[in-house]
Structures are given as structure tokens and as C-alpha cells.
Amino acid sequence: MRRFLDIFWLVAKYTLATVGVFVLLMVASVLPDIPGAKRFRRYCSYPNKDALIAAETNDVTFVSDCLLNGTNYVVVDMRPCRFLASGPAVLVYGPDGRLFDKTSDEGDDWRFQQTWGKAWCKSLSDQTANWLRTTSLPKPMLHSPTTMGEFAEYLGQASKDFAEPLSPIARRGIRFYCNDGAAKKVFPPRSPQSETPIPDGQGHESVTFWYALTNACEQTGCTFDIAGGTVWIDPK
């Protein structure tokens, strides 16, 4: 009988220890998400999109129009709310300006992706392409980049700091990503008068982001694609 009790007590101790570790891990995984959950509830508490954007300006990353099933919606892309989030928090507003749908983590929300993903991405891609085609570069950069990676960094910073009109996408900047192969591509030698990877003789004030990027890709043997609010640059 004593041997049985000893075995029972040993099993019980290991079981309790295992349960305790499991509970601690659960608590540790939940605690980091609590501040983000409170912030997401705050995002959702505003009466309409204009109130959200006015109050949470620093957290807004993109605002885009989206047409789904013949109805126009406004998609507001916010700062991630979850610890180790796979994507941004996203709020969708209907024609009346009120909250219609939402997700705290677009990257992990399969339902949200199925409902809005293709329409949202295409709409945002179209807006990004139009912005690049119609927005002129700011004043010449202080030094001429030697690689495509440096030029992509310049474009991203320029779109964030200087571009007009002052809209959320311009204020936050368009993201320009080069993979390793494209980032290391070197520009051919240019004349001292050439400040940027733009052909000599072009008036800098009239050069758009699209023209500069297209020309830079031609010079370095790269190509680019637009997905949502991001420009992906790859070697040909």
C-alpha cells in the first residue's frame, strides 16, 4: 500500500508540475497581447472613419478605397495590435462611414482574407501605381546612389517625407523592397551633372517616382512589381 501511495504521489507531482508549466506558458502568451487588444478596441470605438483617422493619425499606415460586390468601402490599415502579429490591424468602413468589418491581425485572419483580400490588394495596388505616376520627386538628393538598394531607400524616404498631396499613403511613405540580388545592382557611371539615376537633360521637378524607378531599373537590369502599398524590386 505504501509503495502504491509513493507512486501515486510521484505521478501527482509530475502532473501538477506539467499543468503549472502549461498554465504559465498560456499566461505568458496572452499577457503581451493585452495592450494591443485594448488599442484595437479603441480603434473600433470611434463612430466613423474620419474620427478614427483624426484621433489615431500616428497609427494609420494606409487608407484605400475598395469596391466589393458593387459597393464602395474604405479600408484603413492600422499599426499591428498583436504581439508577433502576422499583419496589420484593418478596419473596413461602409458607404455611411461606419465600421463594417474588422480584424486585429490581417495576416492570420483567413475569413477576412477571403472576404477582402483580392479586392483590397488590387485597389491599393492601383492607387499606389497612380500615386507613383502622378507624384514628382522632391529636390535632388544630396548624393548620388551607387546601388539599387540605396536608390530604393531614397524613394521610400522621399515618399514619406516630401511627397504631395498630404494623404495617409504619402505621409507614411510607400515601401520599396529589394531582394539581395536587386539591392546589390550597381548603377553605370554617370556624368558629374547627373544627381539621380535620371537621364541628363530631364527637368528634375517634372520627374515622377514612376519614371525615376523605371529608368533606374533599366540601368541596373531590374524589374519591379506593385502589391498593395509595396513596390517589390527584383533582378531580371
C-alpha positions as CSV (number, residue, x, y, z in Angstrom):
1,M,0.0,0.0,0.0
2,R,2.8,2.4,0.9
3,R,4.5,1.7,-2.4
4,F,1.3,2.5,-4.2
5,L,0.9,5.8,-2.4
6,D,4.5,6.7,-3.2
7,I,3.9,6.1,-6.9
8,F,0.6,8.0,-6.8
9,W,2.3,11.0,-5.1
10,L,5.1,11.0,-7.6
11,V,2.8,10.9,-10.6
12,A,0.6,13.6,-9.0
13,K,3.7,15.9,-8.5
14,Y,4.8,15.5,-12.1
15,T,1.2,16.1,-13.3
16,L,0.9,19.2,-11.2
17,A,4.2,20.5,-12.4
18,T,3.3,19.9,-16.0
19,V,0.0,21.6,-15.6
20,G,1.7,24.5,-13.8
21,V,4.2,25.0,-16.7
22,F,1.4,24.8,-19.2
23,V,-0.6,27.5,-17.3
24,L,2.5,29.7,-17.1
25,L,3.1,29.4,-20.8
26,M,-0.5,30.2,-21.6
27,V,-0.4,33.3,-19.3
28,A,3.0,34.4,-20.9
29,S,1.5,34.1,-24.4
30,V,-1.6,36.1,-23.5
31,L,0.0,38.9,-21.5
32,P,1.9,40.6,-24.4
33,D,-1.4,40.8,-26.4
34,I,-3.3,42.7,-23.7
35,P,-2.1,46.2,-24.6
36,G,-2.7,45.6,-28.3
37,A,-6.2,44.2,-27.6
38,K,-7.0,47.4,-25.7
39,R,-5.7,49.5,-28.5
40,F,-7.7,47.6,-31.1
41,R,-10.9,48.0,-29.1
42,R,-10.1,51.8,-29.0
43,Y,-9.7,51.8,-32.8
44,C,-13.2,50.1,-33.1
45,S,-14.8,52.5,-30.7
46,Y,-14.8,55.6,-32.9
47,P,-18.1,56.5,-34.5
48,N,-16.7,56.7,-38.1
49,K,-13.6,56.5,-40.1
50,D,-13.0,60.3,-40.0
51,A,-13.0,60.2,-36.2
52,L,-10.6,57.3,-36.2
53,I,-8.1,58.9,-38.7
54,A,-8.2,62.2,-36.8
55,A,-7.6,60.6,-33.4
56,E,-5.2,57.9,-34.4
57,T,-3.2,59.7,-37.1
58,N,0.1,58.3,-35.9
59,D,-1.2,54.7,-36.1
60,V,-2.7,54.9,-39.6
61,T,-0.5,53.4,-42.3
62,F,-2.8,53.2,-45.4
63,V,-6.2,54.4,-46.4
64,S,-7.6,52.9,-49.6
65,D,-10.9,52.6,-51.4
66,C,-12.2,49.1,-52.2
67,L,-15.1,48.1,-54.4
68,L,-16.7,44.8,-53.4
69,N,-19.9,43.5,-55.0
70,G,-20.8,46.9,-56.4
71,T,-20.4,48.7,-53.1
72,N,-17.6,51.2,-52.2
73,Y,-15.8,50.7,-48.9
74,V,-12.9,52.4,-47.3
75,V,-10.1,50.2,-45.8
76,V,-8.0,51.7,-43.1
77,D,-4.7,49.8,-42.4
78,M,-3.5,50.4,-38.8
79,R,-0.4,49.6,-36.8
80,P,-0.3,45.9,-35.7
81,C,-2.1,45.2,-32.5
82,R,-1.0,41.7,-31.6
83,F,2.3,40.5,-30.2
84,L,4.3,38.9,-33.1
85,A,1.4,39.8,-35.4
86,S,1.4,38.4,-39.0
87,G,-0.2,41.5,-40.4
88,P,-1.7,44.9,-39.6
89,A,-5.0,45.6,-37.9
90,V,-7.5,46.5,-40.6
91,L,-10.9,48.3,-40.3
92,V,-13.4,48.5,-43.2
93,Y,-15.9,51.3,-43.3
94,G,-19.1,51.2,-45.4
95,P,-20.6,54.0,-47.6
96,D,-22.1,55.6,-44.5
97,G,-18.7,55.9,-42.9
98,R,-19.4,53.5,-40.1
99,L,-17.4,50.4,-39.2
100,F,-18.5,47.4,-41.4
101,D,-15.8,44.8,-40.8
102,K,-12.5,44.5,-38.8
103,T,-9.6,42.3,-37.9
104,S,-6.9,42.7,-35.3
105,D,-4.4,40.7,-37.4
106,E,-5.0,40.6,-41.2
107,G,-2.2,38.1,-41.7
108,D,-3.8,35.4,-39.5
109,D,-7.5,36.1,-40.3
110,W,-8.5,33.7,-43.0
111,R,-12.1,34.8,-43.1
112,F,-11.0,38.4,-43.6
113,Q,-8.6,37.5,-46.3
114,Q,-11.2,35.5,-48.2
115,T,-13.7,38.4,-48.0
116,W,-11.5,41.4,-48.7
117,G,-8.0,40.2,-49.8
118,K,-8.2,40.3,-53.6
119,A,-10.4,43.4,-53.9
120,W,-8.4,45.3,-51.2
121,C,-5.0,44.4,-52.7
122,K,-6.0,45.3,-56.2
123,S,-7.5,48.6,-55.2
124,L,-4.4,49.5,-53.1
125,S,-2.1,48.4,-55.9
126,D,-3.9,50.6,-58.4
127,Q,-3.8,53.6,-56.0
128,T,-0.1,53.1,-55.4
129,A,0.7,52.9,-59.1
130,N,-1.3,56.0,-59.8
131,W,0.5,57.8,-57.0
132,L,3.9,56.9,-58.4
133,R,2.9,58.0,-61.9
134,T,1.5,61.4,-60.8
135,T,3.8,62.5,-57.9
136,S,7.1,64.3,-58.7
137,L,10.3,63.6,-56.9
138,P,11.4,66.2,-54.4
139,K,14.5,68.3,-54.8
140,P,17.7,66.5,-55.9
141,M,19.2,64.2,-53.4
142,L,22.4,65.2,-51.6
143,H,24.5,62.4,-53.0
144,S,24.1,60.0,-55.9
145,P,23.3,56.4,-55.0
146,T,25.6,53.7,-56.3
147,T,23.3,50.7,-55.9
148,M,19.6,50.0,-56.5
149,G,19.3,49.3,-52.7
150,E,20.4,52.8,-51.9
151,F,18.0,54.3,-54.5
152,A,15.1,52.3,-53.1
153,E,15.8,53.6,-49.6
154,Y,15.9,57.1,-51.1
155,L,12.5,56.7,-52.8
156,G,10.9,55.3,-49.7
157,Q,12.2,58.2,-47.5
158,A,11.2,60.7,-50.2
159,S,7.7,59.4,-50.4
160,K,7.4,59.6,-46.7
161,D,8.8,63.0,-46.0
162,F,8.3,65.1,-49.1
163,A,5.6,63.9,-51.4
164,E,2.3,65.6,-52.1
165,P,-0.7,65.5,-51.7
166,L,-0.5,65.0,-48.0
167,S,-2.5,61.8,-47.7
168,P,-2.0,58.8,-45.3
169,I,-0.2,56.9,-48.0
170,A,2.1,59.8,-48.7
171,R,2.6,60.7,-45.1
172,R,3.6,57.1,-44.2
173,G,5.5,56.5,-47.4
174,I,5.4,53.7,-49.9
175,R,7.5,50.7,-49.1
176,F,10.2,49.8,-51.6
177,Y,11.7,46.4,-51.0
178,C,14.7,45.0,-52.9
179,N,15.8,41.4,-52.6
180,D,19.5,40.8,-52.2
181,G,20.2,40.3,-55.9
182,A,18.5,43.6,-56.8
183,A,19.8,45.6,-53.9
184,K,23.4,44.9,-54.9
185,K,22.9,46.0,-58.5
186,V,25.3,48.9,-59.3
187,F,24.4,51.9,-61.5
188,P,26.7,52.6,-64.5
189,P,29.0,55.6,-64.3
190,R,27.2,58.9,-64.7
191,S,28.3,62.4,-65.6
192,P,29.1,64.8,-62.6
193,Q,26.0,66.8,-63.5
194,S,23.7,63.9,-63.0
195,E,22.3,64.0,-59.5
196,T,20.0,60.9,-59.7
197,P,19.5,57.8,-61.9
198,I,17.6,60.0,-64.3
199,P,18.9,60.8,-67.8
200,D,20.7,64.1,-68.1
201,G,18.6,66.9,-69.5
202,Q,15.4,65.9,-67.7
203,G,13.9,68.7,-65.6
204,H,14.0,67.2,-62.1
205,E,10.9,69.0,-60.9
206,S,8.8,67.1,-63.6
207,V,10.3,63.7,-63.0
208,T,7.8,61.3,-61.3
209,F,8.6,58.5,-58.9
210,W,7.4,56.1,-61.6
211,Y,9.7,57.5,-64.3
212,A,12.7,57.5,-61.9
213,L,12.1,53.9,-60.8
214,T,11.5,52.6,-64.3
215,N,14.7,54.3,-65.6
216,A,16.7,53.0,-62.6
217,C,15.5,49.5,-63.2
218,E,16.5,49.8,-66.9
219,Q,20.0,50.9,-65.9
220,T,20.6,48.2,-63.3
221,G,18.9,45.3,-65.0
222,C,16.0,45.1,-62.5
223,T,12.2,44.9,-62.7
224,F,9.5,45.9,-60.2
225,D,6.0,44.9,-59.3
226,I,3.4,46.5,-57.0
227,A,1.5,44.5,-54.5
228,G,-0.8,46.6,-52.3
229,G,1.2,49.5,-50.9
230,T,4.6,47.9,-51.5
231,V,6.9,48.0,-54.5
232,W,9.0,44.9,-54.9
233,I,12.2,45.2,-56.9
234,D,13.9,42.1,-58.3
235,P,16.7,41.4,-60.8
236,K,15.6,40.4,-64.3
